[in-house]
Structure formats: structure tokens, C-alpha cells
Amino acid sequence: MAVSEEDLNEINKMLSAPEDAGVFAALRQRFPNLSWTRCDASDVTEEPFCTFAAYDIHLLDSADHCSHITSDPAAATGIILAKRSAAS
């Protein structure tokens, strides 16, 4: 399942709001068709697809045997929500 432009716009709106401790659960509930992974931003070495004050977003392509980060929303099957530290 690809990540549509509409999905990205909604995700951007949700992450642009003041930080909410329940944002990960809210995103998983709003987009059940996507695989969601949460981690610390320092755990991901690739450039983020987009960045917010509190989070980096990485697109995940797990269509083949090995999952990998992609910059192509049409190939994305999931999203990595990487929490940025206050010093980032």
C-alpha cells in the first residue's frame, strides 16, 4: 500500500501540531493500512523524508524480503517515526 499525497498531508498536519505524547497511537489508528515503527532519530542514519520539530519521518519499503528506507511515497508500505532529541 503506497503512501498517498493525502496521507502525507494528514500526517504532516498531525505532526505539526504541538507535541502530543499520544501522536504515535493516533497515527497508527488513523492509518491502519501502514506499518508504523517508532525509534530515536539517532537510530536511523539515512536522511529523513521530512523533519518536524520533534520527529523525523522516514518512508519504509517492505514489499520485498528486506525492508529498506525509500524516498518514494509510491513504494512506501510503512513509516518510521523517529523522535528527535531536544538538542537536535
Biopython code that builds the backbone (N, CA, C, O; Angstrom):
import numpy as np
from Bio.PDB.StructureBuilder import StructureBuilder

atoms = [
    (1, "MET", "N", (0.838, -1.171, 0.000)),
    (1, "MET", "CA", (0.000, 0.000, 0.000)),
    (1, "MET", "C", (0.885, 1.236, 0.000)),
    (1, "MET", "O", (1.695, 1.415, 0.910)),
    (2, "ALA", "N", (0.747, 2.069, -0.979)),
    (2, "ALA", "CA", (1.546, 3.286, -1.106)),
    (2, "ALA", "C", (1.057, 4.350, -0.132)),
    (2, "ALA", "O", (-0.083, 4.318, 0.332)),
    (3, "VAL", "N", (1.937, 5.279, 0.162)),
    (3, "VAL", "CA", (1.583, 6.430, 0.978)),
    (3, "VAL", "C", (1.163, 7.532, 0.011)),
    (3, "VAL", "O", (1.976, 8.015, -0.778)),
    (4, "SER", "N", (-0.094, 7.925, 0.072)),
    (4, "SER", "CA", (-0.612, 8.926, -0.862)),
    (4, "SER", "C", (-0.243, 10.336, -0.421)),
    (4, "SER", "O", (0.154, 10.562, 0.722)),
    (5, "GLU", "N", (-0.379, 11.265, -1.333)),
    (5, "GLU", "CA", (-0.134, 12.668, -1.006)),
    (5, "GLU", "C", (-1.114, 13.136, 0.075)),
    (5, "GLU", "O", (-0.761, 13.927, 0.949)),
    (6, "GLU", "N", (-2.335, 12.639, -0.002)),
    (6, "GLU", "CA", (-3.335, 12.973, 1.015)),
    (6, "GLU", "C", (-2.905, 12.442, 2.392)),
    (6, "GLU", "O", (-3.040, 13.139, 3.398)),
    (7, "ASP", "N", (-2.386, 11.206, 2.429)),
    (7, "ASP", "CA", (-1.872, 10.638, 3.683)),
    (7, "ASP", "C", (-0.748, 11.513, 4.236)),
    (7, "ASP", "O", (-0.739, 11.852, 5.419)),
    (8, "LEU", "N", (0.203, 11.876, 3.365)),
    (8, "LEU", "CA", (1.333, 12.691, 3.801)),
    (8, "LEU", "C", (0.868, 14.044, 4.342)),
    (8, "LEU", "O", (1.403, 14.534, 5.337)),
    (9, "ASN", "N", (-0.121, 14.641, 3.690)),
    (9, "ASN", "CA", (-0.646, 15.926, 4.164)),
    (9, "ASN", "C", (-1.267, 15.784, 5.551)),
    (9, "ASN", "O", (-1.064, 16.639, 6.413)),
    (10, "GLU", "N", (-2.018, 14.714, 5.768)),
    (10, "GLU", "CA", (-2.650, 14.482, 7.070)),
    (10, "GLU", "C", (-1.601, 14.189, 8.142)),
    (10, "GLU", "O", (-1.703, 14.683, 9.264)),
    (11, "ILE", "N", (-0.600, 13.391, 7.799)),
    (11, "ILE", "CA", (0.488, 13.099, 8.737)),
    (11, "ILE", "C", (1.217, 14.392, 9.090)),
    (11, "ILE", "O", (1.522, 14.638, 10.257)),
    (12, "ASN", "N", (1.492, 15.210, 8.092)),
    (12, "ASN", "CA", (2.162, 16.492, 8.326)),
    (12, "ASN", "C", (1.347, 17.362, 9.280)),
    (12, "ASN", "O", (1.909, 17.982, 10.184)),
    (13, "LYS", "N", (0.034, 17.412, 9.089)),
    (13, "LYS", "CA", (-0.826, 18.197, 9.978)),
    (13, "LYS", "C", (-0.752, 17.672, 11.404)),
    (13, "LYS", "O", (-0.648, 18.451, 12.352)),
    (14, "MET", "N", (-0.806, 16.367, 11.557)),
    (14, "MET", "CA", (-0.787, 15.777, 12.895)),
    (14, "MET", "C", (0.544, 16.025, 13.594)),
    (14, "MET", "O", (0.572, 16.239, 14.806)),
    (15, "LEU", "N", (1.642, 16.001, 12.852)),
    (15, "LEU", "CA", (2.959, 16.192, 13.460)),
    (15, "LEU", "C", (3.348, 17.655, 13.590)),
    (15, "LEU", "O", (4.293, 17.977, 14.311)),
    (16, "SER", "N", (2.644, 18.543, 12.913)),
    (16, "SER", "CA", (2.915, 19.973, 13.015)),
    (16, "SER", "C", (2.232, 20.589, 14.227)),
    (16, "SER", "O", (2.582, 21.692, 14.648)),
    (17, "ALA", "N", (1.268, 19.884, 14.783)),
    (17, "ALA", "CA", (0.581, 20.355, 15.985)),
    (17, "ALA", "C", (1.564, 20.297, 17.155)),
    (17, "ALA", "O", (2.572, 19.594, 17.090)),
    (18, "PRO", "N", (1.268, 21.035, 18.219)),
    (18, "PRO", "CA", (2.147, 20.938, 19.396)),
    (18, "PRO", "C", (2.331, 19.474, 19.795)),
    (18, "PRO", "O", (1.413, 18.663, 19.672)),
    (19, "GLU", "N", (3.525, 19.154, 20.269)),
    (19, "GLU", "CA", (3.858, 17.754, 20.584)),
    (19, "GLU", "C", (2.824, 17.132, 21.512)),
    (19, "GLU", "O", (2.410, 17.719, 22.512)),
    (20, "ASP", "N", (2.434, 15.948, 21.147)),
    (20, "ASP", "CA", (1.440, 15.205, 21.910)),
    (20, "ASP", "C", (2.005, 13.821, 22.188)),
    (20, "ASP", "O", (2.442, 13.128, 21.269)),
    (21, "ALA", "N", (1.999, 13.426, 23.425)),
    (21, "ALA", "CA", (2.547, 12.125, 23.807)),
    (21, "ALA", "C", (1.820, 10.975, 23.113)),
    (21, "ALA", "O", (2.390, 9.892, 22.972)),
    (22, "GLY", "N", (0.584, 11.181, 22.679)),
    (22, "GLY", "CA", (-0.199, 10.130, 22.053)),
    (22, "GLY", "C", (-0.195, 10.161, 20.539)),
    (22, "GLY", "O", (-1.016, 9.497, 19.907)),
    (23, "VAL", "N", (0.720, 10.925, 19.940)),
    (23, "VAL", "CA", (0.700, 11.078, 18.482)),
    (23, "VAL", "C", (0.969, 9.757, 17.766)),
    (23, "VAL", "O", (0.367, 9.501, 16.723)),
    (24, "PHE", "N", (1.850, 8.915, 18.291)),
    (24, "PHE", "CA", (2.153, 7.645, 17.631)),
    (24, "PHE", "C", (0.902, 6.771, 17.572)),
    (24, "PHE", "O", (0.577, 6.220, 16.520)),
    (25, "ALA", "N", (0.215, 6.646, 18.678)),
    (25, "ALA", "CA", (-1.020, 5.850, 18.714)),
    (25, "ALA", "C", (-2.072, 6.454, 17.796)),
    (25, "ALA", "O", (-2.800, 5.723, 17.124)),
    (26, "ALA", "N", (-2.162, 7.770, 17.760)),
    (26, "ALA", "CA", (-3.136, 8.437, 16.898)),
    (26, "ALA", "C", (-2.826, 8.186, 15.423)),
    (26, "ALA", "O", (-3.739, 7.960, 14.628)),
    (27, "LEU", "N", (-1.565, 8.224, 15.060)),
    (27, "LEU", "CA", (-1.178, 7.955, 13.672)),
    (27, "LEU", "C", (-1.477, 6.504, 13.293)),
    (27, "LEU", "O", (-1.987, 6.236, 12.205)),
    (28, "ARG", "N", (-1.161, 5.577, 14.186)),
    (28, "ARG", "CA", (-1.443, 4.153, 13.915)),
    (28, "ARG", "C", (-2.942, 3.920, 13.744)),
    (28, "ARG", "O", (-3.365, 3.140, 12.891)),
    (29, "GLN", "N", (-3.727, 4.596, 14.553)),
    (29, "GLN", "CA", (-5.177, 4.436, 14.458)),
    (29, "GLN", "C", (-5.711, 5.076, 13.178)),
    (29, "GLN", "O", (-6.593, 4.515, 12.527)),
    (30, "ARG", "N", (-5.191, 6.233, 12.818)),
    (30, "ARG", "CA", (-5.677, 6.957, 11.632)),
    (30, "ARG", "C", (-5.248, 6.266, 10.337)),
    (30, "ARG", "O", (-5.966, 6.331, 9.340)),
    (31, "PHE", "N", (-4.090, 5.608, 10.340)),
    (31, "PHE", "CA", (-3.545, 4.965, 9.133)),
    (31, "PHE", "C", (-3.238, 3.498, 9.409)),
    (31, "PHE", "O", (-2.069, 3.114, 9.440)),
    (32, "PRO", "N", (-4.263, 2.670, 9.611)),
    (32, "PRO", "CA", (-4.029, 1.257, 9.953)),
    (32, "PRO", "C", (-3.452, 0.447, 8.790)),
    (32, "PRO", "O", (-2.943, -0.654, 9.000)),
    (33, "ASN", "N", (-3.525, 0.973, 7.582)),
    (33, "ASN", "CA", (-3.002, 0.274, 6.415)),
    (33, "ASN", "C", (-1.481, 0.379, 6.299)),
    (33, "ASN", "O", (-0.871, -0.318, 5.488)),
    (34, "LEU", "N", (-0.870, 1.244, 7.104)),
    (34, "LEU", "CA", (0.574, 1.426, 7.055)),
    (34, "LEU", "C", (1.235, 0.742, 8.246)),
    (34, "LEU", "O", (0.663, 0.665, 9.333)),
    (35, "SER", "N", (2.433, 0.256, 8.023)),
    (35, "SER", "CA", (3.255, -0.269, 9.108)),
    (35, "SER", "C", (3.922, 0.924, 9.793)),
    (35, "SER", "O", (4.508, 1.778, 9.127)),
    (36, "TRP", "N", (3.832, 0.980, 11.109)),
    (36, "TRP", "CA", (4.425, 2.087, 11.869)),
    (36, "TRP", "C", (5.504, 1.559, 12.795)),
    (36, "TRP", "O", (5.311, 0.564, 13.494)),
    (37, "THR", "N", (6.646, 2.241, 12.790)),
    (37, "THR", "CA", (7.756, 1.925, 13.673)),
    (37, "THR", "C", (8.173, 3.210, 14.374)),
    (37, "THR", "O", (8.241, 4.273, 13.756)),
    (38, "ARG", "N", (8.450, 3.105, 15.658)),
    (38, "ARG", "CA", (8.877, 4.268, 16.441)),
    (38, "ARG", "C", (10.287, 3.989, 16.948)),
    (38, "ARG", "O", (10.587, 2.886, 17.405)),
    (39, "CYS", "N", (11.157, 5.009, 16.860)),
    (39, "CYS", "CA", (12.521, 4.863, 17.357)),
    (39, "CYS", "C", (13.094, 6.241, 17.651)),
    (39, "CYS", "O", (12.430, 7.257, 17.443)),
    (40, "ASP", "N", (14.321, 6.269, 18.132)),
    (40, "ASP", "CA", (15.035, 7.506, 18.344)),
    (40, "ASP", "C", (15.658, 7.934, 17.012)),
    (40, "ASP", "O", (16.102, 7.086, 16.238)),
    (41, "ALA", "N", (15.692, 9.218, 16.745)),
    (41, "ALA", "CA", (16.252, 9.703, 15.472)),
    (41, "ALA", "C", (17.704, 9.279, 15.283)),
    (41, "ALA", "O", (18.146, 9.100, 14.148)),
    (42, "SER", "N", (18.445, 9.117, 16.359)),
    (42, "SER", "CA", (19.846, 8.712, 16.247)),
    (42, "SER", "C", (19.994, 7.257, 15.795)),
    (42, "SER", "O", (21.096, 6.831, 15.447)),
    (43, "ASP", "N", (18.908, 6.497, 15.795)),
    (43, "ASP", "CA", (18.946, 5.101, 15.357)),
    (43, "ASP", "C", (18.875, 4.954, 13.841)),
    (43, "ASP", "O", (19.098, 3.862, 13.319)),
    (44, "VAL", "N", (18.567, 6.037, 13.125)),
    (44, "VAL", "CA", (18.406, 5.970, 11.673)),
    (44, "VAL", "C", (19.465, 6.861, 11.026)),
    (44, "VAL", "O", (19.525, 8.060, 11.298)),
    (45, "THR", "N", (20.293, 6.274, 10.175)),
    (45, "THR", "CA", (21.397, 7.034, 9.569)),
    (45, "THR", "C", (21.008, 7.701, 8.251)),
    (45, "THR", "O", (21.669, 8.647, 7.823)),
    (46, "GLU", "N", (19.951, 7.225, 7.606)),
    (46, "GLU", "CA", (19.531, 7.798, 6.328)),
    (46, "GLU", "C", (18.887, 9.176, 6.545)),
    (46, "GLU", "O", (18.373, 9.486, 7.620)),
    (47, "GLU", "N", (18.936, 9.981, 5.488)),
    (47, "GLU", "CA", (18.286, 11.295, 5.527)),
    (47, "GLU", "C", (16.779, 11.102, 5.648)),
    (47, "GLU", "O", (16.212, 10.240, 4.977)),
    (48, "PRO", "N", (16.125, 11.892, 6.494)),
    (48, "PRO", "CA", (14.672, 11.753, 6.635)),
    (48, "PRO", "C", (13.930, 12.243, 5.397)),
    (48, "PRO", "O", (14.418, 13.105, 4.665)),
    (49, "PHE", "N", (12.750, 11.684, 5.174)),
    (49, "PHE", "CA", (11.873, 12.140, 4.104)),
    (49, "PHE", "C", (11.396, 13.553, 4.418)),
    (49, "PHE", "O", (11.339, 14.407, 3.534)),
    (50, "CYS", "N", (11.053, 13.795, 5.685)),
    (50, "CYS", "CA", (10.725, 15.140, 6.146)),
    (50, "CYS", "C", (11.000, 15.219, 7.645)),
    (50, "CYS", "O", (11.082, 14.204, 8.336)),
    (51, "THR", "N", (11.138, 16.443, 8.124)),
    (51, "THR", "CA", (11.522, 16.688, 9.504)),
    (51, "THR", "C", (10.552, 17.662, 10.149)),
    (51, "THR", "O", (10.107, 18.630, 9.531)),
    (52, "PHE", "N", (10.237, 17.385, 11.400)),
    (52, "PHE", "CA", (9.396, 18.257, 12.215)),
    (52, "PHE", "C", (10.178, 18.612, 13.465)),
    (52, "PHE", "O", (11.273, 18.092, 13.679)),
    (53, "ALA", "N", (9.637, 19.482, 14.283)),
    (53, "ALA", "CA", (10.337, 19.910, 15.493)),
    (53, "ALA", "C", (10.699, 18.718, 16.378)),
    (53, "ALA", "O", (11.805, 18.655, 16.914)),
    (54, "ALA", "N", (9.781, 17.785, 16.530)),
    (54, "ALA", "CA", (10.005, 16.670, 17.454)),
    (54, "ALA", "C", (10.307, 15.343, 16.766)),
    (54, "ALA", "O", (10.759, 14.405, 17.423)),
    (55, "TYR", "N", (10.069, 15.241, 15.454)),
    (55, "TYR", "CA", (10.188, 13.952, 14.772)),
    (55, "TYR", "C", (10.810, 14.082, 13.388)),
    (55, "TYR", "O", (10.692, 15.116, 12.730)),
    (56, "ASP", "N", (11.475, 13.010, 12.960)),
    (56, "ASP", "CA", (11.858, 12.799, 11.562)),
    (56, "ASP", "C", (10.943, 11.711, 11.036)),
    (56, "ASP", "O", (10.578, 10.788, 11.764)),
    (57, "ILE", "N", (10.576, 11.821, 9.780)),
    (57, "ILE", "CA", (9.772, 10.802, 9.109)),
    (57, "ILE", "C", (10.645, 10.126, 8.056)),
    (57, "ILE", "O", (11.267, 10.789, 7.225)),
    (58, "HIS", "N", (10.678, 8.805, 8.107)),
    (58, "HIS", "CA", (11.355, 8.002, 7.092)),
    (58, "HIS", "C", (10.311, 7.078, 6.484)),
    (58, "HIS", "O", (9.486, 6.511, 7.200)),
    (59, "LEU", "N", (10.345, 6.929, 5.175)),
    (59, "LEU", "CA", (9.422, 6.024, 4.490)),
    (59, "LEU", "C", (10.074, 4.654, 4.401)),
    (59, "LEU", "O", (11.261, 4.535, 4.098)),
    (60, "LEU", "N", (9.289, 3.631, 4.667)),
    (60, "LEU", "CA", (9.783, 2.259, 4.697)),
    (60, "LEU", "C", (9.152, 1.447, 3.575)),
    (60, "LEU", "O", (7.932, 1.441, 3.412)),
    (61, "ASP", "N", (9.982, 0.767, 2.808)),
    (61, "ASP", "CA", (9.519, -0.134, 1.751)),
    (61, "ASP", "C", (9.818, -1.556, 2.204)),
    (61, "ASP", "O", (10.977, -1.965, 2.269)),
    (62, "SER", "N", (8.775, -2.298, 2.513)),
    (62, "SER", "CA", (8.969, -3.685, 2.957)),
    (62, "SER", "C", (8.269, -4.658, 2.014)),
    (62, "SER", "O", (7.855, -5.742, 2.426)),
    (63, "ALA", "N", (8.138, -4.269, 0.753)),
    (63, "ALA", "CA", (7.449, -5.103, -0.226)),
    (63, "ALA", "C", (8.260, -6.348, -0.590)),
    (63, "ALA", "O", (7.680, -7.388, -0.905)),
    (64, "ASP", "N", (9.580, -6.259, -0.553)),
    (64, "ASP", "CA", (10.430, -7.407, -0.862)),
    (64, "ASP", "C", (10.830, -8.099, 0.430)),
    (64, "ASP", "O", (10.297, -7.791, 1.496)),
    (65, "HIS", "N", (11.746, -9.013, 0.340)),
    (65, "HIS", "CA", (12.182, -9.772, 1.516)),
    (65, "HIS", "C", (12.873, -8.898, 2.551)),
    (65, "HIS", "O", (12.756, -9.149, 3.750)),
    (66, "CYS", "N", (13.592, -7.873, 2.100)),
    (66, "CYS", "CA", (14.329, -6.997, 3.019)),
    (66, "CYS", "C", (13.703, -5.610, 3.025)),
    (66, "CYS", "O", (13.508, -5.004, 1.971)),
    (67, "SER", "N", (13.397, -5.124, 4.190)),
    (67, "SER", "CA", (12.864, -3.768, 4.315)),
    (67, "SER", "C", (13.997, -2.768, 4.160)),
    (67, "SER", "O", (15.135, -3.028, 4.551)),
    (68, "HIS", "N", (13.665, -1.616, 3.581)),
    (68, "HIS", "CA", (14.665, -0.555, 3.440)),
    (68, "HIS", "C", (13.972, 0.802, 3.386)),
    (68, "HIS", "O", (12.781, 0.901, 3.089)),
    (69, "ILE", "N", (14.744, 1.839, 3.679)),
    (69, "ILE", "CA", (14.258, 3.209, 3.626)),
    (69, "ILE", "C", (14.145, 3.602, 2.155)),
    (69, "ILE", "O", (15.009, 3.269, 1.343)),
    (70, "THR", "N", (13.065, 4.316, 1.824)),
    (70, "THR", "CA", (12.866, 4.803, 0.465)),
    (70, "THR", "C", (12.487, 6.273, 0.511)),
    (70, "THR", "O", (11.993, 6.760, 1.528)),
    (71, "SER", "N", (12.714, 6.968, -0.572)),
    (71, "SER", "CA", (12.273, 8.361, -0.683)),
    (71, "SER", "C", (11.041, 8.454, -1.584)),
    (71, "SER", "O", (10.551, 9.546, -1.871)),
    (72, "ASP", "N", (10.553, 7.305, -2.022)),
    (72, "ASP", "CA", (9.417, 7.242, -2.948)),
    (72, "ASP", "C", (8.132, 6.866, -2.206)),
    (72, "ASP", "O", (7.967, 5.711, -1.814)),
    (73, "PRO", "N", (7.221, 7.820, -2.009)),
    (73, "PRO", "CA", (5.971, 7.508, -1.318)),
    (73, "PRO", "C", (5.169, 6.403, -2.008)),
    (73, "PRO", "O", (4.454, 5.657, -1.338)),
    (74, "ALA", "N", (5.274, 6.287, -3.320)),
    (74, "ALA", "CA", (4.534, 5.259, -4.049)),
    (74, "ALA", "C", (5.038, 3.852, -3.714)),
    (74, "ALA", "O", (4.307, 2.875, -3.881)),
    (75, "ALA", "N", (6.278, 3.746, -3.245)),
    (75, "ALA", "CA", (6.851, 2.447, -2.887)),
    (75, "ALA", "C", (6.761, 2.174, -1.392)),
    (75, "ALA", "O", (7.059, 1.065, -0.949)),
    (76, "ALA", "N", (6.356, 3.164, -0.614)),
    (76, "ALA", "CA", (6.354, 3.033, 0.844)),
    (76, "ALA", "C", (5.188, 2.177, 1.320)),
    (76, "ALA", "O", (4.051, 2.335, 0.875)),
    (77, "THR", "N", (5.502, 1.272, 2.232)),
    (77, "THR", "CA", (4.486, 0.429, 2.865)),
    (77, "THR", "C", (4.361, 0.763, 4.345)),
    (77, "THR", "O", (3.483, 0.248, 5.038)),
    (78, "GLY", "N", (5.242, 1.622, 4.815)),
    (78, "GLY", "CA", (5.209, 1.993, 6.217)),
    (78, "GLY", "C", (6.000, 3.246, 6.486)),
    (78, "GLY", "O", (6.630, 3.814, 5.594)),
    (79, "ILE", "N", (5.955, 3.667, 7.735)),
    (79, "ILE", "CA", (6.614, 4.903, 8.147)),
    (79, "ILE", "C", (7.365, 4.660, 9.444)),
    (79, "ILE", "O", (6.874, 4.003, 10.362)),
    (80, "ILE", "N", (8.573, 5.212, 9.490)),
    (80, "ILE", "CA", (9.350, 5.221, 10.722)),
    (80, "ILE", "C", (9.209, 6.615, 11.315)),
    (80, "ILE", "O", (9.545, 7.612, 10.676)),
    (81, "LEU", "N", (8.707, 6.672, 12.544)),
    (81, "LEU", "CA", (8.575, 7.926, 13.270)),
    (81, "LEU", "C", (9.759, 7.999, 14.227)),
    (81, "LEU", "O", (9.777, 7.321, 15.254)),
    (82, "ALA", "N", (10.743, 8.821, 13.889)),
    (82, "ALA", "CA", (11.975, 8.896, 14.659)),
    (82, "ALA", "C", (11.945, 10.145, 15.542)),
    (82, "ALA", "O", (11.936, 11.271, 15.046)),
    (83, "LYS", "N", (11.929, 9.929, 16.841)),
    (83, "LYS", "CA", (11.854, 11.027, 17.816)),
    (83, "LYS", "C", (13.177, 11.752, 17.884)),
    (83, "LYS", "O", (14.224, 11.148, 18.114)),
    (84, "ARG", "N", (13.116, 13.070, 17.678)),
    (84, "ARG", "CA", (14.308, 13.905, 17.758)),
    (84, "ARG", "C", (14.528, 14.335, 19.196)),
    (84, "ARG", "O", (13.574, 14.581, 19.934)),
    (85, "SER", "N", (15.792, 14.425, 19.590)),
    (85, "SER", "CA", (16.073, 14.912, 20.947)),
    (85, "SER", "C", (15.955, 16.433, 20.942)),
    (85, "SER", "O", (15.995, 17.059, 19.883)),
    (86, "ALA", "N", (15.814, 17.012, 22.097)),
    (86, "ALA", "CA", (15.662, 18.469, 22.208)),
    (86, "ALA", "C", (16.876, 19.199, 21.677)),
    (86, "ALA", "O", (16.761, 20.356, 21.270)),
    (87, "ALA", "N", (18.048, 18.559, 21.667)),
    (87, "ALA", "CA", (19.269, 19.206, 21.199)),
    (87, "ALA", "C", (19.455, 19.098, 19.697)),
    (87, "ALA", "O", (20.363, 19.731, 19.158)),
    (88, "SER", "N", (18.613, 18.302, 18.977)),
    (88, "SER", "CA", (18.777, 18.110, 17.534)),
    (88, "SER", "C", (18.438, 19.347, 16.755)),
    (88, "SER", "O", (18.525, 19.348, 15.527)),
]
sb = StructureBuilder()
sb.init_structure("model")
sb.init_model(0)
sb.init_chain("A")
sb.init_seg("    ")
for serial, (resi, resn, name, xyz) in enumerate(atoms, 1):
    if name == "N":
        sb.init_residue(resn, " ", resi, " ")
    sb.init_atom(name, np.array(xyz, "f"), 0.0, 1.0, " ", f" {name:<3s}", serial, name[0])
structure = sb.get_structure()
